[in-house]
Each structure stands twice: as structure tokens, then as C-alpha cells.
């Protein structure tokens, strides 16, 4: 039973690979048993471009987490991101053969399966099909149609699509690292688990996860995910700009950015200077902090404007779609000084930095309160949630089987949505096994 209670989140990022082992304590909080971190060598903009190096980095992170926690890692929950991810909106309907019977989860399953048959561009596959709202016989804005009468069941869907080869490469790396893939999810969805509250999701919020290679966006309204996007820029591009603008090496550029960087040039005085040792006996370089923040500011503005364009495309300016809770920034890029103020200035929306520590137990020894670990913590939460629902399903089966004729309760819909996703994950695992 102890084994059942433990899950592992594996965040394969562009700059780092993080493995976190944890369990839920008696108060429902996350207790982190161990964490391993490795420099990500074979990932570019969220997509694996060197299998061997990625496998080595995964093994390094996993081994470190195992030695800290004294627990052997068998299976992991993985997030997928990358510039190949796109989303679309789709409406579909089914006509029920017997309108005398109430709508049950099999009808919803049939409708979702129909969406899965959508014809995609060559090489693309549907990752998530997320129902937004339903219509029953023309009656709109129904959140949960289970238990209602109706002949025609219609729904609006948010469909997330990705490239099969990119997803398959992630699976390949995990398998070759000697691990099982217990679940796979979209990274912005995982980050949202870790840093957003239910109230924010209800009120309307845009989660911006600024990673090393990509910036992920997830928009929630009325508790439902409404829009997702992946922008192929992140903290790495800022480092690249500093490297080129100041003619220094990448390591020094990264250090300058994290130690002295600011997204707001106005706060640095002209005479604030950092001296960087020259390469192999050359003269040291002197860089003014004002110049440094000008370089950072230019690129951050570009990233935020791209994200804000996506927020506008969703329809934030319409009264019904207004995001009352504003923006939540997370990911390593959210640690940049004054980025919150800059985002507020550009978008005019309330902004806060999202830390994943509200779900962590106080006794957690490993420091995971940095926004850089939001995705990994979210993946771990997804893994624990799946294990919990598996256990409760088994218990539920044992209890419920004798009363097969009893009325169905409405919460079944949640289990159903998950089971459809689990089916997709199973299909994906099968697909990987066949590719051996």
C-alpha cells in the first residue's frame, strides 16, 4: 500500500531535467521524499533533439532522486511541451438512439471518441480533448449533462494537438532510461495544478510559464481550461541576447542574468558596473547594469507581447471572457527581477508570481518553493491524483458491484473524463511497445 501512495514527476525541460518523488501525507499535503536535478543536454525549445544525451540526463536526475529518497523509481509522470503543440476549438454532436433514457457517461465517451477521429495534419496527433460546455436539444451552457434527458448531445471542445514524432521521442527516452511511463500530460496543465487556486480558475486567469526554451500559456475561465499555447521563446533567448550583446560566454551571460539582471532598465544607475574576468589572460570586461537590463527588457517585452496576443485571441476583452484574476507568472523566467511590474505595465492586468509551495507539507526538506519547479510539482500531483483515483475505483468496484441497478451519481463524469485520458495514455504506451 505504501508503494501505491508514491508517485514520481519527471519534468524534461530545455535547461534542466527534474525528478521529484513524493506522497500525500495525512493532511492531504505533498510530502517530497527526494529530488534529483540534471542539466538538460539534448532538448531544444521543449523538443528532444539528442536521444542519447537526454537519456543520460534523465538517468542522472532519477539516480539522484533515488539516492536522496532511498526509493527505487519504476514509473514516472511526464509533461510534454514544445513549439509543436497547438490547440484548436471544435464543436461536435451525437444523436442518441433512445431519448427515453437519461444521458450517461457512455454518451459523453462516444462524443469524445468522435472528436478523437478528427483528421489532423500529417504527423500530428490529438493529445487532449477537453470538453468546455454542452448543449442538450439546443439548451446551451450545460456543465454536466449526465442524468438529463435529450436526443441530441452537443459539446464545444478544446483540442490540444502535438507532433507524434516529438511525443514518441520523449517516450523512447523514458523507456531507454529503464523507466515506465505511467502518465503523460501537457506541461501548462501540470503547472496550473501546482500554482493556481480553484477560485482563480473560476474567476478567469492566464498562467504564463516562462521556461528555458518555451513559454507556455494556459487560460482558465469558469473552472475550465479555455485556451493553451506554446510560444517558442524563453529564458534561453534572453541569455543568448546577453551573450551576443556583451560579447561574453554563455555561462557568464546566465550568471549575469540571474544575479544582476532586471526587466526594468529605469532602476539601474549609469555608474553601476559589473566586471567580468576576461578569457585566458585577456583584460576583464566591464558591463553597465543599465545596458544589461536594456538587453533583457527588449526580449522580455517581445515574449510578453506574444503571450498577450494569445490572451487577446482568446477574447479577454469581451465582458463574458474577462480574466478577473489576471495573470500568474511561473517557471524559471518568473524569477527575473521586476518582471511582474513589466507584465502589469504591458498588459494592464493584475499579476502575481506563482510559487508551488502552497501544496507542499511544512516538513518538506527539499526546497521546491521556486517557480522553476512548478511543472515538476504539478506532474507529481497529477501522478498522485491518478494513483488515488485508481485505488478508489478498485474500492468502489468492490462496494458497488452488488447494486448494479442503483442510480448513477453525477460525479461519475469526472472519472469518465480521466478514464478517456487514461485510455489515450494506454494507447500511447501500446504504440511505444510496438515501436520496439
C-alpha positions in Angstrom: 0.0 0.0 0.0 2.9 2.3 0.8 4.1 1.8 -2.8 0.7 2.7 -4.2 0.9 6.0 -2.4 4.1 7.2 -4.0 4.4 8.9 -7.4 7.2 10.5 -9.5 7.0 13.6 -11.6 9.6 14.0 -14.4 10.0 17.4 -16.0 12.0 17.2 -19.2 12.9 20.8 -19.7 15.2 22.7 -22.1 17.6 23.8 -19.4 17.1 21.2 -16.7 15.6 17.8 -16.0 13.9 17.4 -12.6 12.7 14.2 -11.0 10.6 14.5 -7.8 9.4 11.6 -5.7 6.6 12.3 -3.2 3.5 11.1 -1.5 0.4 12.7 0.1 0.5 13.0 3.9 -2.5 12.5 6.2 -3.4 16.2 5.8 -3.6 15.9 2.0 -0.4 17.9 1.5 2.5 16.9 -0.7 5.4 15.3 1.2 8.6 15.4 -1.0 10.8 12.3 -0.4 13.5 13.2 -2.8 14.5 15.3 -5.8 17.1 14.9 -8.5 18.2 17.6 -11.0 20.4 17.3 -14.1 21.5 19.8 -16.8 19.3 19.1 -19.8 21.7 18.4 -22.7 19.6 17.0 -25.6 16.5 19.2 -25.5 15.9 22.3 -27.6 12.9 24.5 -27.2 11.0 21.8 -25.4 11.7 19.1 -28.0 14.2 16.2 -27.8 16.9 16.7 -30.4 19.5 14.3 -29.0 18.2 11.0 -27.6 21.4 9.7 -26.0 22.2 13.0 -24.1 18.5 13.2 -22.9 18.6 9.6 -21.7 21.8 10.3 -19.7 20.3 13.5 -18.2 17.1 11.6 -17.2 19.2 8.8 -15.6 21.3 11.3 -13.7 18.2 13.1 -12.3 16.5 9.8 -11.4 19.6 8.4 -9.7 20.0 11.5 -7.6 16.3 11.4 -6.6 16.6 7.7 -5.7 19.7 8.1 -3.5 18.0 11.0 -1.6 14.7 9.2 -1.1 16.0 5.6 -0.8 13.2 4.6 -3.1 13.5 2.8 -6.4 11.8 4.7 -9.3 9.9 2.4 -11.7 7.3 4.7 -13.4 7.1 8.4 -14.0 4.5 11.0 -15.0 5.9 13.2 -17.8 5.0 16.5 -19.2 5.1 17.4 -22.9 5.7 20.9 -24.3 7.5 22.3 -27.3 6.7 24.6 -30.2 4.9 21.7 -32.0 1.9 22.0 -29.5 -1.1 23.8 -30.8 -4.7 24.0 -29.8 -8.0 24.3 -31.7 -11.7 24.7 -30.9 -14.1 22.2 -32.2 -17.9 21.5 -31.9 -19.4 18.1 -32.3 -22.6 16.3 -31.6 -24.2 12.9 -31.4 -27.8 11.9 -31.9 -28.9 9.4 -29.3 -30.8 6.3 -30.4 -33.1 6.3 -27.3 -34.1 9.7 -25.9 -36.2 8.0 -23.3 -33.1 7.1 -21.4 -31.0 9.6 -19.5 -27.6 10.7 -20.8 -24.8 8.7 -19.1 -21.0 8.6 -19.3 -21.1 6.3 -22.3 -22.7 9.0 -24.4 -20.0 11.5 -23.4 -17.4 8.9 -24.1 -18.9 8.3 -27.6 -18.9 12.1 -28.2 -15.2 12.5 -27.1 -14.2 9.4 -29.2 -15.8 11.0 -32.2 -13.6 14.1 -31.7 -10.5 11.8 -31.5 -11.3 10.7 -35.0 -10.8 14.3 -36.4 -8.4 14.4 -39.3 -5.2 16.1 -38.3 -2.3 17.4 -40.4 0.2 14.6 -41.3 2.3 13.6 -38.4 0.0 15.2 -35.7 -2.0 13.5 -33.0 -4.6 14.7 -30.6 -3.2 14.8 -27.0 -6.1 16.1 -25.0 -9.8 16.6 -25.7 -11.2 18.9 -23.1 -15.0 19.4 -23.1 -15.9 23.1 -22.5 -19.7 23.1 -22.3 -22.6 21.0 -23.5 -25.8 21.5 -25.3 -28.8 19.2 -24.9 -31.5 19.5 -27.5 -30.4 23.1 -28.1 -30.3 24.1 -24.4 -27.0 25.7 -24.1 -24.3 26.3 -21.3 -24.8 22.9 -19.6 -21.8 22.0 -17.4 -22.7 18.4 -16.6 -25.3 16.7 -18.9 -25.2 13.3 -17.1 -28.6 12.4 -15.8 -30.5 14.6 -18.2 -33.0 13.6 -21.0 -32.3 14.5 -24.6 -32.0 13.2 -28.1 -29.1 15.4 -29.4 -26.0 15.9 -27.3 -23.6 18.6 -28.5 -20.4 20.0 -27.0 -17.7 22.5 -27.6 -14.2 21.1 -27.2 -10.7 22.5 -26.6 -8.5 20.1 -28.6 -4.7 20.0 -27.9 -2.6 18.7 -30.8 1.1 17.7 -31.0 3.5 16.0 -33.3 3.6 12.3 -33.0 7.4 12.0 -33.5 8.2 14.5 -30.8 5.9 12.8 -28.3 7.3 9.4 -29.3 10.9 10.6 -28.8 10.0 11.6 -25.2 8.6 8.1 -24.6 11.6 6.5 -26.2 14.0 8.3 -23.9 12.0 7.3 -20.8 11.9 3.6 -21.9 15.6 3.6 -22.7 16.4 5.1 -19.3 14.8 2.0 -17.8 11.6 3.6 -16.7 7.9 3.1 -17.3 5.6 5.8 -18.5 2.6 5.9 -16.1 1.0 9.0 -17.5 1.7 11.9 -19.9 0.2 15.4 -19.7 0.5 18.8 -21.1 3.1 20.9 -19.1 0.9 24.1 -18.8 -1.8 21.8 -17.3 0.7 20.4 -14.8 2.0 23.8 -13.8 -1.6 25.1 -13.3 -2.2 22.2 -10.8 0.7 23.4 -8.7 0.3 27.2 -8.7 -3.4 28.1 -9.3 -6.3 28.1 -6.9 -9.7 26.9 -7.8 -11.1 30.4 -7.2 -8.6 31.8 -9.8 -9.7 29.2 -12.3 -13.3 30.1 -11.8 -12.7 33.9 -12.0 -10.6 33.6 -15.1 -6.8 33.5 -15.1 -3.9 33.3 -17.6 -1.0 31.1 -16.4 2.3 32.1 -18.1 5.1 29.6 -17.5 8.4 31.0 -18.7 10.8 28.1 -19.2 14.3 27.9 -20.7 13.2 27.1 -24.2 9.5 27.9 -24.4 6.8 30.0 -22.7 3.6 28.0 -22.1 0.2 29.6 -21.7 -2.9 28.2 -20.2 -6.1 30.2 -19.8 -8.9 29.1 -17.4 -12.4 30.5 -17.0 -15.3 29.1 -15.0 -13.0 26.4 -13.8 -12.4 25.0 -17.3 -9.3 25.3 -19.5 -10.2 27.5 -22.4 -7.0 28.1 -24.3 -3.5 26.8 -24.5 -0.5 27.9 -26.5 3.3 27.3 -26.6 5.5 30.2 -27.6 9.0 29.1 -28.8 10.9 31.7 -26.7 12.0 31.5 -23.1 14.8 32.4 -20.7 17.4 30.8 -23.1 16.8 33.5 -25.7 17.4 36.2 -23.1 20.8 34.6 -22.2 21.7 34.4 -25.9 21.0 38.1 -26.3 23.2 39.0 -23.3 25.9 36.7 -24.7 25.9 38.4 -28.1 25.2 42.0 -26.8 28.1 41.9 -24.3 30.4 39.6 -26.2 30.8 37.1 -23.3 30.4 33.3 -23.0 27.1 31.7 -22.2 28.0 30.7 -18.6 28.8 34.3 -17.8 25.7 35.6 -19.5 23.4 33.2 -17.5 25.1 34.3 -14.3 24.8 38.0 -15.1 21.1 37.5 -15.9 20.2 35.6 -12.7 22.4 37.7 -10.3 22.2 41.3 -11.7 19.5 41.1 -14.4 16.3 43.2 -14.3 13.5 43.5 -16.7 13.1 47.2 -15.9 16.0 49.4 -17.2 14.9 52.6 -15.3 16.0 51.3 -11.9 19.7 51.0 -12.8 22.0 54.0 -12.5 24.5 54.8 -15.2 27.5 54.2 -13.0 26.6 50.7 -11.8 29.2 48.4 -13.4 30.0 44.7 -13.3 33.4 43.4 -14.1 33.7 40.1 -15.9 37.0 38.2 -16.0 38.5 38.0 -19.5 39.2 34.7 -21.2 42.6 33.3 -20.7 44.7 36.3 -19.7 42.7 38.8 -21.6 41.6 42.1 -20.0 38.4 41.9 -17.8 35.2 43.3 -19.4 33.2 46.0 -17.8 29.4 45.9 -18.4 27.0 48.6 -17.1 23.9 47.2 -15.4 21.8 49.7 -17.3 22.9 48.2 -20.6 22.3 44.7 -19.3 18.8 45.5 -18.3 18.1 47.2 -21.6 19.0 43.9 -23.4 16.8 41.9 -21.1 14.0 44.4 -21.3 13.8 44.3 -25.1 13.5 40.5 -25.2 11.1 40.1 -22.3 8.8 42.7 -23.8 8.7 40.7 -27.0 7.9 37.5 -25.2 5.1 39.2 -23.1 3.6 40.8 -26.2 3.4 37.4 -28.0 1.7 35.9 -25.0 -0.7 38.9 -24.6 -1.6 38.5 -28.3 -2.7 34.9 -27.4 -4.7 36.2 -24.4 -6.4 38.7 -26.8 -7.1 35.9 -29.3 -8.9 34.0 -26.6 -11.2 37.0 -26.2 -10.1 38.6 -22.9 -11.5 41.9 -24.0 -15.1 40.6 -24.2 -17.0 41.1 -21.0 -18.1 37.4 -20.7 -14.5 36.2 -21.2 -12.7 38.7 -19.0 -9.9 37.2 -16.9 -10.7 38.7 -13.5 -7.8 37.0 -11.7 -5.4 38.4 -14.2 -2.0 36.7 -14.8 0.1 34.3 -12.8 3.7 34.0 -13.8 5.7 30.9 -13.1 8.7 28.9 -14.4 12.4 29.9 -14.0 11.8 33.1 -16.0 9.4 34.4 -13.4 12.4 34.9 -11.0 13.7 37.7 -13.1 13.7 41.0 -11.1 10.8 43.4 -11.8 9.2 41.1 -14.4 5.9 41.3 -12.5 5.8 45.1 -12.8 6.7 44.9 -16.5 3.9 42.4 -17.3 1.4 44.6 -15.4 2.6 47.6 -17.4 2.3 45.9 -20.8 -1.0 44.1 -20.3 -2.7 46.3 -17.7 -3.7 43.1 -15.9 -3.2 42.1 -12.2 -0.2 39.9 -12.0 1.4 37.7 -9.3 4.3 35.2 -9.2 3.1 31.6 -8.8 5.1 29.5 -6.2 4.3 25.8 -6.0 4.8 25.8 -2.2 1.1 26.1 -1.1 0.6 22.3 -1.7 3.8 21.2 0.0 3.9 19.9 3.5 5.8 22.1 6.0 8.2 19.2 6.8 9.5 19.1 3.2 13.3 19.3 3.4 13.9 19.8 -0.2 13.4 23.5 -1.2 11.0 23.4 -4.1 9.3 26.8 -3.5 10.9 28.3 -6.6 8.6 28.9 -9.6 11.2 26.9 -11.6 9.9 23.7 -10.0 6.1 24.4 -10.7 5.9 22.0 -13.6 7.7 19.1 -11.7 5.5 19.6 -8.6 2.4 19.7 -10.8 3.4 16.5 -12.6 3.9 14.8 -9.2 0.4 16.0 -8.2 -1.1 14.5 -11.4 0.6 11.2 -10.6 -0.7 11.1 -7.1 -4.2 12.0 -8.2 -4.2 9.2 -10.8 -3.0 6.7 -8.1 -5.7 7.9 -5.7 -8.4 7.5 -8.3 -7.1 4.0 -9.2 -7.3 3.0 -5.5 -10.8 4.5 -5.1 -12.0 2.9 -8.3 -10.9 -0.5 -7.0 -12.6 0.1 -3.7 -15.7 1.5 -5.4 -15.9 -1.6 -7.6 -15.9 -3.9 -4.6 -18.6 -2.0 -2.9 -20.8 -1.1 -5.8 -20.9 -4.3 -7.8 -23.8 -5.9 -5.9 -26.1 -2.9 -6.6 -25.7 -2.8 -10.3 -29.2 -1.3 -10.8 -28.8 1.7 -8.4 -29.0 5.2 -9.9 -25.8 6.7 -11.3 -24.4 9.6 -9.3 -23.4 12.8 -11.1 -19.7 12.8 -10.1 -19.2 9.8 -12.4 -18.4 12.4 -15.2 -15.1 13.3 -13.6 -13.9 9.7 -13.5 -15.1 9.3 -17.1 -13.0 12.2 -18.3 -10.0 10.8 -16.6 -10.6 7.3 -18.0 -10.7 8.7 -21.5 -7.4 10.3 -21.0 -6.1 7.1 -19.4 -7.2 5.2 -22.5 -5.2 7.6 -24.6 -2.1 7.1 -22.3 -2.6 3.3 -22.6 -2.9 3.6 -26.4 0.3 5.7 -26.4 2.2 3.1 -24.2 1.0 0.3 -26.5 2.2 2.4 -29.5 5.6 2.7 -27.9 5.8 -1.0 -27.2 5.0 -1.8 -30.8 7.7 0.6 -32.0 10.4 -1.5 -30.2 
